Amino acid sequence: MSARIIPFDYHGQVVTFNADGWINATVAAARFGKVPNEWLRLSSTDEYLKKLASRMAESNTGKSRITLMTTRRGNTANSGTWLHPKLAVKFARWLSVDFEIWCDEQIDALVRGDQASWQQARQQSAVGYRGLCEALAIAHEESGKTPQRHHFINEAITGQFAGRNRDELTAHELLLVTLIEIRDVLLIGQGKDFAARKASLLRYVQSLTAKHLRSSEAYPARGQSK
């Protein structure tokens, strides 16, 4: 199962998937006051799981065993019961028909989405982050200070000036982070202190967000009218 966790907004509440289309059933069920085990205990679910596993095993001869469900413990974004995309929509139907349709749309976008563009954006953000770290190191050394890890973490700008796992960001968010870090390097080169850079970067974030919104309005998603 992919490690990259992607949060989606469903009527103001977060539902988490991963890049391969798996759904965090624990998080999703909680939105409806339920738990995954209630669905898993149903005789209809048990029958479906057995037949699906058998069907997938037939088409996967000679390959590694296919996992349809996994549970991760702890208190992280990975915690909970995760369901394979082939189970996710059927599980979502048990919660709500509207939620089933919405989940089908999100999974389709994830599975059919252009992962190459995300990988490219992720690589660009890594380069931008390294450049920012080097700029900070030079600035701290010139001021007679020894750069510490927290200096770099504090500069990991995500729009809220807080640390966040970049593997969880979308391609658009990664691009935004990269642009902000490039601007931050320029501000460091101008000798701006952290307060001045933060104020300038906040204005820059607002500007980039406004441009993105205008672009989205000018070019609505396929299938949507303006």
ZIJO-V97733 format. One record per backbone hydrogen bond with DSSP energy under -1.0 kcal/mol. NH is the residue of the N-H (numbers start at 0). CO is the residue of the C=O. Records with the same first field share a line. If there is no record, write none. Layout:
BEGIN
NH: CO, CO
END
This chain:
BEGIN
5: 16
7: 14
9: 12
12: 9
14: 7
16: 5
17: 21
18: 3
20: 17
22: 82
23: 15
24: 22, 80
25: 80
27: 23
28: 24
29: 25
31: 28
32: 29
33: 28
37: 34
39: 35
40: 36
41: 38
45: 41
46: 42
47: 43
48: 44
49: 45
50: 46
51: 47
52: 48
53: 49
54: 50
55: 51
56: 52
57: 53
58: 54
62: 59
69: 81
71: 79
78: 75
79: 71
81: 69
82: 22
83: 67
86: 83
87: 83
90: 86
91: 87
92: 88
93: 89
95: 91
99: 95
100: 96
101: 97
102: 98
103: 99
104: 100
105: 101
106: 102
107: 103
108: 104
109: 105
110: 106
111: 107
114: 112
118: 114
119: 115
120: 116
121: 117
122: 118
123: 119
124: 120
125: 121
126: 122
127: 123
128: 124
129: 125
130: 126
131: 127
132: 128
133: 129
134: 130
135: 131
136: 132
137: 133
138: 134
139: 135
140: 136
141: 137
142: 138
143: 140
144: 139
150: 147
152: 148
153: 149
155: 152
156: 154
167: 164
168: 165
173: 169
174: 170
175: 171
176: 172
177: 173
178: 174
179: 175
180: 176
181: 177
182: 178
183: 179
184: 180
185: 181
186: 182
187: 183
188: 184
189: 185
190: 187
191: 186
196: 192
197: 193
198: 194
199: 195
200: 196
201: 197
202: 198
203: 199
204: 200
205: 201
206: 202
207: 203
208: 204
209: 205
210: 206
211: 207
212: 208
213: 209
214: 210
215: 211
216: 212
217: 213
218: 214
223: 220
END
